[in-house]
């Protein structure tokens, strides 16, 4: 699988086919027996989560993993860990993308709604200035207006052209609207791959349901 900067690479398939395991392996959270993870032509030899983050891979997990007792500001600051000290600040762009986080900067993460926590989790990942952003089910349990906001943020990040986004998503229409390159998995393997310009909605839908 190849994910290009400035694009959304959508990984799809039914439950249990290995989509989350794939993202966890890429991000250093899950061991893998074969294959190579490469960022910008540089191979990462079974990296730790910290090593993957230092290499430019940011992971927004299913379930968000926001620190509930820490404030929004403190949650964002955990993204500093893989950055040099002179970059330990929250860029203005974070609050441009997610204005609600500025309004709730002193609120505890556990007091935020599910949609607000999802925005916080994505913002925290962006703090690390990733070259690759891995998103695992970002719309799960989120109200429709927040889903629209997250979709808008993903489009803005793509337009900037310096980040590859890998999206695992069960919400078919969300993934189809955003994706440039589509991969379908079954039993731990990629069984289908086509780009948006030669793919119809009906063809992808049929593959996902197999």
C-alpha positions as CSV (number, residue, x, y, z in Angstrom):
1,X,0.0,0.0,0.0
2,X,1.2,3.5,-0.9
3,X,-0.1,6.7,0.6
4,X,0.8,9.9,-1.2
5,X,1.2,13.3,0.3
6,X,-1.8,15.6,-0.4
7,X,-4.2,12.7,-0.7
8,X,-6.5,10.6,1.5
9,X,-5.8,6.9,1.1
10,X,-8.9,5.0,2.3
11,X,-8.7,1.5,3.8
12,X,-12.0,-0.2,3.8
13,X,-13.6,-3.6,4.6
14,X,-15.9,-5.3,7.0
15,X,-15.2,-5.6,10.7
16,X,-12.3,-7.9,11.7
17,X,-10.4,-7.9,8.4
18,X,-7.3,-6.2,9.9
19,X,-7.7,-2.5,9.2
20,X,-7.0,-1.3,12.8
21,X,-4.2,-3.9,13.1
22,X,-2.6,-2.4,10.0
23,X,-2.7,1.1,11.4
24,X,-1.3,-0.1,14.7
25,X,1.5,-1.8,12.9
26,X,2.4,1.2,10.9
27,X,2.4,3.4,14.1
28,X,4.6,1.0,16.0
29,X,1.9,-0.2,18.4
30,X,1.6,-3.7,16.9
31,X,4.3,-6.2,15.9
32,X,4.4,-7.4,12.3
33,X,6.1,-10.5,10.8
34,X,6.7,-9.3,7.2
35,X,6.8,-6.3,5.0
36,X,8.4,-2.9,5.5
37,X,7.1,0.4,6.7
38,X,8.7,3.3,4.8
39,X,8.3,7.1,5.2
40,X,9.7,9.3,2.4
41,X,11.8,6.4,1.1
42,X,13.4,5.6,4.5
43,X,12.6,2.2,5.9
44,X,11.6,2.0,9.6
45,X,12.8,-1.2,11.2
46,X,9.9,-2.3,13.4
47,X,9.7,1.1,15.2
48,X,8.4,1.8,18.7
49,X,5.5,4.2,18.9
50,X,8.0,6.9,19.8
51,X,10.2,6.0,16.9
52,X,7.3,6.0,14.5
53,X,6.2,9.5,15.8
54,X,9.8,10.8,15.4
55,X,9.7,9.5,11.8
56,X,6.6,11.5,11.1
57,X,3.8,9.1,11.7
58,X,0.8,10.3,13.8
59,X,-1.9,7.9,14.9
60,X,-5.5,8.9,16.0
61,X,-6.8,5.6,17.4
62,X,-10.3,4.3,17.5
63,X,-11.7,5.5,20.8
64,X,-9.6,8.7,20.8
65,X,-7.5,7.9,23.9
66,X,-7.9,11.4,25.3
67,X,-6.4,11.8,28.8
68,X,-9.7,12.5,30.7
69,X,-8.2,14.2,33.8
70,X,-5.9,16.5,31.8
71,X,-7.0,19.8,30.3
72,X,-7.4,20.3,26.6
73,X,-4.1,22.3,26.8
74,X,-2.3,19.5,28.6
75,X,-3.6,16.9,26.1
76,X,-2.3,19.0,23.2
77,X,1.1,19.4,25.0
78,X,1.6,15.7,25.1
79,X,2.3,16.0,21.4
80,X,5.5,17.9,22.2
81,X,7.3,14.7,23.2
82,X,8.7,13.9,19.8
83,X,9.5,17.5,18.9
84,X,12.7,19.6,19.6
85,X,12.2,22.0,22.5
86,X,12.1,25.1,20.3
87,X,8.9,23.7,18.7
88,X,7.1,23.2,22.0
89,X,4.1,25.5,21.3
90,X,0.6,25.0,19.9
91,X,0.4,26.5,16.4
92,X,-2.4,29.0,15.7
93,X,-3.5,26.7,12.9
94,X,-4.7,24.1,15.4
95,X,-7.3,26.6,16.8
96,X,-8.1,27.8,13.2
97,X,-9.0,24.2,12.4
98,X,-10.7,23.4,15.7
99,X,-12.0,26.7,17.3
100,X,-13.9,24.8,20.0
101,X,-10.6,23.7,21.5
102,X,-9.6,27.3,22.0
103,X,-12.9,27.9,23.8
104,X,-12.4,24.9,26.0
105,X,-8.6,25.1,26.5
106,X,-8.9,24.8,30.3
107,X,-11.6,22.1,30.3
108,X,-10.7,18.5,31.2
109,X,-10.6,16.1,28.3
110,X,-13.1,13.8,30.0
111,X,-15.7,16.6,30.2
112,X,-15.8,17.1,26.4
113,X,-18.4,15.5,24.2
114,X,-17.5,12.6,21.9
115,X,-17.2,14.9,18.9
116,X,-15.0,17.4,20.8
117,X,-12.8,14.6,22.0
118,X,-12.3,13.5,18.5
119,X,-11.3,16.9,17.4
120,X,-8.9,17.1,20.3
121,X,-7.4,13.7,19.4
122,X,-6.8,14.9,15.8
123,X,-5.4,18.2,17.0
124,X,-3.0,16.4,19.3
125,X,-1.7,14.3,16.4
126,X,-1.2,17.4,14.3
127,X,0.9,18.9,17.0
128,X,3.6,16.4,16.1
129,X,3.8,17.9,12.6
130,X,3.3,14.5,10.9
131,X,4.2,13.4,7.4
132,X,1.6,10.6,7.7
133,X,-1.6,10.9,9.6
134,X,-3.4,7.7,10.4
135,X,-7.1,8.1,11.2
136,X,-9.0,5.1,12.6
137,X,-12.8,5.5,12.4
138,X,-12.9,9.2,13.1
139,X,-16.7,9.4,12.6
140,X,-17.6,6.7,15.0
141,X,-20.2,7.9,17.5
142,X,-20.0,11.5,16.3
143,X,-22.9,13.8,15.6
144,X,-23.4,14.8,11.9
145,X,-22.3,18.5,12.2
146,X,-18.9,17.4,13.8
147,X,-18.5,14.8,11.0
148,X,-18.8,17.6,8.5
149,X,-16.2,19.7,10.4
150,X,-13.8,16.8,10.5
151,X,-14.3,16.2,6.8
152,X,-13.5,19.9,6.1
153,X,-10.4,19.7,8.2
154,X,-9.2,16.6,6.3
155,X,-9.7,18.5,3.0
156,X,-7.7,21.5,4.3
157,X,-4.9,19.2,5.3
158,X,-4.9,17.6,1.9
159,X,-4.8,21.0,0.1
160,X,-1.6,21.9,2.0
161,X,0.0,19.0,0.1
162,X,2.7,18.0,2.7
163,X,0.9,15.2,4.5
164,X,-0.4,11.7,3.5
165,X,-3.6,10.8,5.3
166,X,-4.6,7.1,5.7
167,X,-8.3,6.8,6.6
168,X,-9.9,3.7,8.0
169,X,-13.6,4.3,8.0
170,X,-16.9,2.3,8.1
171,X,-19.0,5.3,7.1
172,X,-19.0,4.6,3.4
173,X,-20.1,8.0,2.1
174,X,-17.6,9.9,4.2
175,X,-14.7,7.8,3.0
176,X,-15.8,7.8,-0.7
177,X,-16.2,11.6,-0.7
178,X,-12.7,12.2,0.7
179,X,-10.7,9.4,-0.8
180,X,-8.3,9.6,-3.7
181,X,-7.0,6.0,-3.5
182,X,-9.0,3.1,-2.2
183,X,-7.9,-0.2,-0.7
184,X,-10.2,-3.0,0.4
185,X,-8.9,-5.6,2.9
186,X,-10.1,-9.1,3.6
187,X,-8.6,-11.5,6.2
188,X,-5.5,-9.4,6.7
189,X,-4.7,-8.8,3.0
190,X,-5.4,-6.1,0.4
191,X,-7.8,-7.7,-2.1
192,X,-8.7,-4.6,-4.1
193,X,-7.2,-1.2,-5.0
194,X,-8.3,1.5,-7.4
195,X,-8.0,5.3,-7.6
196,X,-11.0,7.6,-7.6
197,X,-10.8,8.5,-11.3
198,X,-11.4,5.0,-12.4
199,X,-13.7,3.8,-9.7
200,X,-17.5,4.0,-9.3
201,X,-19.3,4.2,-6.0
202,X,-21.2,1.0,-6.9
203,X,-18.0,-0.9,-7.7
204,X,-16.4,0.0,-4.4
205,X,-19.5,-0.7,-2.4
206,X,-19.7,-4.2,-3.9
207,X,-16.1,-4.8,-2.9
208,X,-16.5,-3.6,0.6
209,X,-19.5,-5.9,1.2
210,X,-17.7,-9.1,-0.1
